[in-house]
């Protein structure tokens, strides 16, 4: 039996209040007990309580208001697990986990930065693309930001994708198939970084310097990248699940030593 390392006292306290927030004991906008109240309740030092409150802020659950105390953030529901799986029934593709909020925004742009890398483009060529941005919400009520990059040269093989870029992304996959890109495949890359000010506002993350989880999805056909997607969500409120399947490869025959008999 493997022994588990002891959990620090401040983490135990933070987990207690995180569970209370998830259960609705502390509703969004309500104030947590003061530091002195927590010290009396738990019999710990001021530093331990402050570490616990910092942990709650790192999870994106609370914010500190100078002179007033610590308050539960709106949308601080329990973390949601999103399965990054695409299923297909007949012609239709499906993906679960997020619902679109409001109307998408479409703008003309050039393929650069990470998009150029994932789409196999030279950023110096300034290839044009359509960028479709959406605000999404998961089953737990957390917001996420989705961006879709559609190269304009897809108009030669999939004009419907260019003509109707705001269609749901799963319908766009179907349009790509119908345009001759039959065997679609997807690759995802995941990274993280501190949230930018506009992301904190758009995703209601508060002003405590939370971390953003970023997933890049590339749709390709015969190893040719077609479109790229970027999903940004709160790392503290979201976990991503990736179903894995074994990739079939050909077994390599062992090389014969020189001079070996046939």
FENJOQUI-V37684 format. One record per residue. N is the residue number from 0. RES is the residue in three letters. SS is DSSP state (hx for helix, st for strand, lp for the rest). Layout:
n=N res=RES ss=SS
n=N res=RES ss=SS
This chain:
n=0 res=UNK ss=lp
n=1 res=UNK ss=lp
n=2 res=UNK ss=lp
n=3 res=UNK ss=lp
n=4 res=UNK ss=lp
n=5 res=UNK ss=lp
n=6 res=UNK ss=lp
n=7 res=UNK ss=lp
n=8 res=UNK ss=hx
n=9 res=UNK ss=hx
n=10 res=UNK ss=hx
n=11 res=UNK ss=hx
n=12 res=UNK ss=hx
n=13 res=UNK ss=hx
n=14 res=UNK ss=hx
n=15 res=UNK ss=hx
n=16 res=UNK ss=hx
n=17 res=UNK ss=hx
n=18 res=UNK ss=hx
n=19 res=UNK ss=hx
n=20 res=UNK ss=hx
n=21 res=UNK ss=hx
n=22 res=UNK ss=hx
n=23 res=UNK ss=lp
n=24 res=UNK ss=lp
n=25 res=UNK ss=lp
n=26 res=UNK ss=lp
n=27 res=UNK ss=lp
n=28 res=UNK ss=lp
n=29 res=UNK ss=lp
n=30 res=UNK ss=st
n=31 res=UNK ss=lp
n=32 res=UNK ss=lp
n=33 res=UNK ss=lp
n=34 res=UNK ss=hx
n=35 res=UNK ss=hx
n=36 res=UNK ss=hx
n=37 res=UNK ss=hx
n=38 res=UNK ss=hx
n=39 res=UNK ss=hx
n=40 res=UNK ss=hx
n=41 res=UNK ss=hx
n=42 res=UNK ss=lp
n=43 res=UNK ss=lp
n=44 res=UNK ss=lp
n=45 res=UNK ss=hx
n=46 res=UNK ss=hx
n=47 res=UNK ss=hx
n=48 res=UNK ss=hx
n=49 res=UNK ss=hx
n=50 res=UNK ss=hx
n=51 res=UNK ss=hx
n=52 res=UNK ss=hx
n=53 res=UNK ss=hx
n=54 res=UNK ss=hx
n=55 res=UNK ss=hx
n=56 res=UNK ss=hx
n=57 res=UNK ss=hx
n=58 res=UNK ss=lp
n=59 res=UNK ss=lp
n=60 res=UNK ss=lp
n=61 res=UNK ss=st
n=62 res=UNK ss=st
n=63 res=UNK ss=st
n=64 res=UNK ss=st
n=65 res=UNK ss=lp
n=66 res=UNK ss=lp
n=67 res=UNK ss=lp
n=68 res=UNK ss=st
n=69 res=UNK ss=st
n=70 res=UNK ss=st
n=71 res=UNK ss=st
n=72 res=UNK ss=lp
n=73 res=UNK ss=lp
n=74 res=UNK ss=lp
n=75 res=UNK ss=lp
n=76 res=UNK ss=lp
n=77 res=UNK ss=lp
n=78 res=UNK ss=lp
n=79 res=UNK ss=st
n=80 res=UNK ss=st
n=81 res=UNK ss=st
n=82 res=UNK ss=st
n=83 res=UNK ss=lp
n=84 res=UNK ss=lp
n=85 res=UNK ss=st
n=86 res=UNK ss=st
n=87 res=UNK ss=st
n=88 res=UNK ss=st
n=89 res=UNK ss=lp
n=90 res=UNK ss=lp
n=91 res=UNK ss=st
n=92 res=UNK ss=st
n=93 res=UNK ss=st
n=94 res=UNK ss=st
n=95 res=UNK ss=lp
n=96 res=UNK ss=lp
n=97 res=UNK ss=st
n=98 res=UNK ss=st
n=99 res=UNK ss=st
n=100 res=UNK ss=st
n=101 res=UNK ss=st
n=102 res=UNK ss=st
n=103 res=UNK ss=st
n=104 res=UNK ss=st
n=105 res=UNK ss=st
n=106 res=UNK ss=st
n=107 res=UNK ss=st
n=108 res=UNK ss=st
n=109 res=UNK ss=st
n=110 res=UNK ss=lp
n=111 res=UNK ss=lp
n=112 res=UNK ss=hx
n=113 res=UNK ss=hx
n=114 res=UNK ss=hx
n=115 res=UNK ss=hx
n=116 res=UNK ss=hx
n=117 res=UNK ss=hx
n=118 res=UNK ss=lp
n=119 res=UNK ss=lp
n=120 res=UNK ss=lp
n=121 res=UNK ss=lp
n=122 res=UNK ss=hx
n=123 res=UNK ss=hx
n=124 res=UNK ss=hx
n=125 res=UNK ss=lp
n=126 res=UNK ss=lp
n=127 res=UNK ss=st
n=128 res=UNK ss=st
n=129 res=UNK ss=st
n=130 res=UNK ss=st
n=131 res=UNK ss=st
n=132 res=UNK ss=st
n=133 res=UNK ss=st
n=134 res=UNK ss=st
n=135 res=UNK ss=st
n=136 res=UNK ss=st
n=137 res=UNK ss=st
n=138 res=UNK ss=lp
n=139 res=UNK ss=lp
n=140 res=UNK ss=lp
n=141 res=UNK ss=lp
n=142 res=UNK ss=st
n=143 res=UNK ss=st
n=144 res=UNK ss=st
n=145 res=UNK ss=st
n=146 res=UNK ss=st
n=147 res=UNK ss=st
n=148 res=UNK ss=st
n=149 res=UNK ss=st
n=150 res=UNK ss=st
n=151 res=UNK ss=hx
n=152 res=UNK ss=hx
n=153 res=UNK ss=hx
n=154 res=UNK ss=hx
n=155 res=UNK ss=hx
n=156 res=UNK ss=lp
n=157 res=UNK ss=lp
n=158 res=UNK ss=hx
n=159 res=UNK ss=hx
n=160 res=UNK ss=hx
n=161 res=UNK ss=hx
n=162 res=UNK ss=hx
n=163 res=UNK ss=lp
n=164 res=UNK ss=lp
n=165 res=UNK ss=lp
n=166 res=UNK ss=lp
n=167 res=UNK ss=lp
n=168 res=UNK ss=hx
n=169 res=UNK ss=hx
n=170 res=UNK ss=hx
n=171 res=UNK ss=hx
n=172 res=UNK ss=hx
n=173 res=UNK ss=hx
n=174 res=UNK ss=hx
n=175 res=UNK ss=hx
n=176 res=UNK ss=hx
n=177 res=UNK ss=hx
n=178 res=UNK ss=lp
n=179 res=UNK ss=lp
n=180 res=UNK ss=lp
n=181 res=UNK ss=lp
n=182 res=UNK ss=lp
n=183 res=UNK ss=st
n=184 res=UNK ss=st
n=185 res=UNK ss=st
n=186 res=UNK ss=st
n=187 res=UNK ss=st
n=188 res=UNK ss=st
n=189 res=UNK ss=st
n=190 res=UNK ss=st
n=191 res=UNK ss=st
n=192 res=UNK ss=st
n=193 res=UNK ss=st
n=194 res=UNK ss=lp
n=195 res=UNK ss=lp
n=196 res=UNK ss=hx
n=197 res=UNK ss=hx
n=198 res=UNK ss=hx
n=199 res=UNK ss=hx
n=200 res=UNK ss=hx
n=201 res=UNK ss=hx
n=202 res=UNK ss=lp
n=203 res=UNK ss=lp
n=204 res=UNK ss=lp
n=205 res=UNK ss=lp
n=206 res=UNK ss=lp
n=207 res=UNK ss=lp
n=208 res=UNK ss=lp
n=209 res=UNK ss=lp
n=210 res=UNK ss=st
n=211 res=UNK ss=st
n=212 res=UNK ss=st
n=213 res=UNK ss=st
n=214 res=UNK ss=st
n=215 res=UNK ss=st
n=216 res=UNK ss=st
n=217 res=UNK ss=st
n=218 res=UNK ss=st
n=219 res=UNK ss=st
n=220 res=UNK ss=st
n=221 res=UNK ss=lp
n=222 res=UNK ss=lp
n=223 res=UNK ss=st
n=224 res=UNK ss=st
n=225 res=UNK ss=st
n=226 res=UNK ss=st
n=227 res=UNK ss=st
n=228 res=UNK ss=st
n=229 res=UNK ss=st
n=230 res=UNK ss=st
n=231 res=UNK ss=st
n=232 res=UNK ss=st
n=233 res=UNK ss=st
n=234 res=UNK ss=lp
n=235 res=UNK ss=lp
n=236 res=UNK ss=lp
n=237 res=UNK ss=st
n=238 res=UNK ss=st
n=239 res=UNK ss=st
n=240 res=UNK ss=st
n=241 res=UNK ss=lp
n=242 res=UNK ss=lp
n=243 res=UNK ss=lp
n=244 res=UNK ss=lp
n=245 res=UNK ss=lp
n=246 res=UNK ss=lp
n=247 res=UNK ss=lp
n=248 res=UNK ss=lp
n=249 res=UNK ss=lp
n=250 res=UNK ss=lp
n=251 res=UNK ss=lp
n=252 res=UNK ss=lp
n=253 res=UNK ss=lp
n=254 res=UNK ss=lp
n=255 res=UNK ss=lp
n=256 res=UNK ss=lp
n=257 res=UNK ss=lp
n=258 res=UNK ss=lp
n=259 res=UNK ss=lp
n=260 res=UNK ss=lp
n=261 res=UNK ss=lp
